[in-house]
Every structure is written in C-alpha cells, then in structure tokens.
Amino acid sequence: MNINVVYFARFREALGRDGEALQGEFKTLDDVRRALLAKGDTHAFLAEQNLMCARNQDLCKLDEPLQDGDEVAFFPPVTGG
C-alpha cells in the first residue's frame, strides 16, 4: 500500500519538509502514525494527545480505514482568536 503523508504548521517546521511517501501494510490512519513514530524522535509530535488528522482532505480520527493511494495529513490543533 502506498500512502502520501502531509504535514502542516509546526509539524512541517519540525521535520523541515511538507510530507513523505510511505509503503507498507496500513489498515488505519493509526497504523501510519505508529510506523512514523517508530522512526524516532523526529516524529515524536505524532504522540501528542490532541493530534489532528485528515484522510484525503477530510478530518477524521485515527481509526479511519485507509486505501492504497490515500493522502494522510497530520497537524496540530487549530486555535482561533
């Protein structure tokens, strides 16, 4: 399965890139998150409690099922003023 991962806001800044491509067996968005966390400290932000995520530009939860070719996005909580 091929998944395109996109990062926003301070997550993008922490990694120094907009995203990355992943290949593997991913059933849910949480499987992708766990695979990225396994890469080490550079992806530690993915363990944050209020992590927001999207699948194909639709907000979702970590239990969202995935299909080959999906785009997965991770971003910090949005605050307003």
Secondary structure by P-SEA (a helix, b strand, c coil): cbbbbbbcaaaaaaacccccccccccccaaaaaaaaaaccccccccccccccccccccccccccccccbbbbbbbcccccc
